[in-house]
Amino acid sequence: MPKDKTVFVCSSCGYESPKWMGKCPSCNEWNTFYEEKLVKSSGTKYEKKKEVVPMVLNELEGKEVVRTSTRIF
């Protein structure tokens, strides 16, 4: 089974690189790269698996969860 192909994308400017970089050469931001898997579509062409859609933090709704006490302070 062939290895999945991945590409690293800068979350600030969208620059793509085959390997992870600490600093984006396009926008000069540090630690903005995230890994995105590529899936093979028809033929030998690879496409991005998922598009990342940013959300405004004010639009997110919090959910009530039950917290477990660890007794660590």
C-alpha positions as CSV (number, residue, x, y, z in Angstrom):
1,M,0.0,0.0,0.0
2,P,1.5,3.4,-1.0
3,K,2.2,6.0,1.6
4,D,-0.3,8.9,1.8
5,K,1.1,12.1,0.5
6,T,1.0,15.2,2.6
7,V,1.6,18.9,2.1
8,F,2.3,21.6,4.8
9,V,0.3,24.8,4.5
10,C,0.9,28.1,6.2
11,S,-2.2,29.2,8.1
12,S,-1.4,32.9,7.6
13,C,-0.8,33.1,3.9
14,G,-1.5,29.7,2.3
15,Y,2.0,28.9,1.2
16,E,2.5,25.2,0.5
17,S,5.6,23.2,1.2
18,P,6.4,19.4,0.9
19,K,8.2,19.6,4.3
20,W,7.5,21.3,7.6
21,M,9.2,24.6,8.1
22,G,9.5,26.7,11.2
23,K,9.3,30.0,9.5
24,C,7.2,30.6,6.4
25,P,9.4,32.0,3.6
26,S,6.4,33.9,2.1
27,C,5.0,35.9,5.0
28,N,7.9,35.4,7.6
29,E,5.5,34.1,10.3
30,W,6.8,31.5,12.7
31,N,5.1,28.1,13.5
32,T,2.1,28.6,11.2
33,F,2.4,25.4,9.2
34,Y,-0.1,22.6,9.5
35,E,-0.1,19.2,7.8
36,E,-2.8,18.5,5.2
37,K,-3.3,15.0,3.7
38,L,-3.7,14.7,-0.1
39,V,-6.0,12.0,-1.5
40,K,-5.6,10.5,-4.9
41,S,-8.5,11.3,-7.3
42,S,-9.0,10.0,-10.8
43,G,-5.8,9.2,-12.5
44,T,-2.6,10.3,-10.8
45,K,-3.8,13.7,-9.7
46,Y,-3.8,14.4,-5.9
47,E,-6.2,16.8,-4.3
48,K,-6.5,18.3,-0.8
49,K,-8.6,16.2,1.5
50,K,-10.3,18.9,3.4
51,E,-10.6,22.7,3.3
52,V,-10.1,24.5,6.5
53,V,-12.7,27.1,7.2
54,P,-11.8,29.7,9.8
55,M,-14.4,30.7,12.3
56,V,-14.9,33.9,14.3
57,L,-14.4,33.1,18.0
58,N,-17.4,35.3,19.0
59,E,-19.7,33.0,16.9
60,L,-18.7,29.8,18.8
61,E,-21.1,28.6,21.4
62,G,-19.7,27.0,24.6
63,K,-21.0,23.6,25.8
64,E,-21.6,22.5,29.3
65,V,-19.4,19.5,30.3
66,V,-18.9,17.5,33.4
67,R,-15.5,18.1,34.8
68,T,-13.5,15.4,36.6
69,S,-11.5,16.5,39.6
70,T,-7.9,15.3,39.5
71,R,-7.0,16.8,42.9
72,I,-3.9,18.3,41.3
73,F,-3.4,22.0,42.1
